[in-house]
């Protein structure tokens, strides 16, 4: 196995490994940003979004929905297109992603509570001011992050780019 591939695989962490790394970064006074998603077919919108998320802190952790978690979201019957290990490795290949952590729950709330990122980030289709936890535009974990003094931000999306629209073009 190539050394570079091993380096990428080392960026895909268990929850415990991510928590340990978070602690090291905290000791070094490095701010940590967190975002999450399925990232099924990586496209320009993802690259733009993730690079801007990385600019919000010294380190970027990406929470990645497992295959079963994606299916629970009911995006489409054939999703995810790419399995979780492939999606994790593709994300890890991005220079501005410092760690990828898979989560199997419906939301990343438990992971956010454990990692306590300094900055929680979602796309602009979410609303920083939404307090109704049942609303579609509510940012899961925002109340928790704000309560311990963290920051919640949204990033503009690149119009015309979504995995759903890319899949639709292929039909």
ABEGO torsion letter per residue (X at the ends): XBAAAAAAAAABBBAAAAAAAAAAAAAAGBBBBBBBEAGABBBAAAAAAAAAAAAABABBBBBBBBAAAAAAAGABAAOBABBAAAAAAAAAABAABABBBBBABABAAAAAAAAGBABBBBBAABBAABABAABAABBBGAAAAAAAGBBBBBBBBBBGBBAAAAAAAAX
